[in-house]
Amino acid sequence: MTVSTERTAAGTPSGHGPTALAADEILRRTLRRHAAGVTVITVPGPAGFTATSFTSVSLEPALVSFCLGVTASALAAVQAADRFAVHVLGPGNAALARQFARSGTDRFAGLQWTRSADGLPLLDGVPAWLTARVTLRQRVGDHVLVVGEVETGGGHGEGPGLVHHDGAFATPVRLSAHSGE
């Protein structure tokens, strides 16, 4: 697929008239162009999954959210959990992201992790992690939106993040101040 970046006098991209695609296909095509940070969400059980839907919601109070499909194998554990942990991944964690993206396997097999006092799995070797107490769980379309208030955090805090872009894992490259001028 070739995409034109020329703009018309009105400022809209040229060559982009209305399409006959279904809304879900438009969303898929558009999101392939959107780089998203890769995280692993864990809950007591242990259970967990790879997510690119993690985002901040509010600073006061400190709220974060993620979404999980209603057919996901981890949904029952997420629905039962009162807390969750978010592990922000770096380039050295791509195998971890793949492991937690697989269904039908023990996602914790062979990994270094610890169980907090209340049973929350915390993965070792990630750049950053936080824990949160669930404040909202709401079905939204074919997903469940989970919002939580941040409680604790940690990690080694070094290096770039792992992102998912155009169907593959990647890492961001810092642009110079003059890039794109």
Helices and strands as residue ranges (DSSP letters): H 23-31, E 36-37, E 39-43, E 47-51, E 55-58, E 63-69, H 75-80, E 83-88, G 91-93, H 94-101, E 113-115, E 121-123, E 128-140, E 143-154, E 163-165, E 168-170
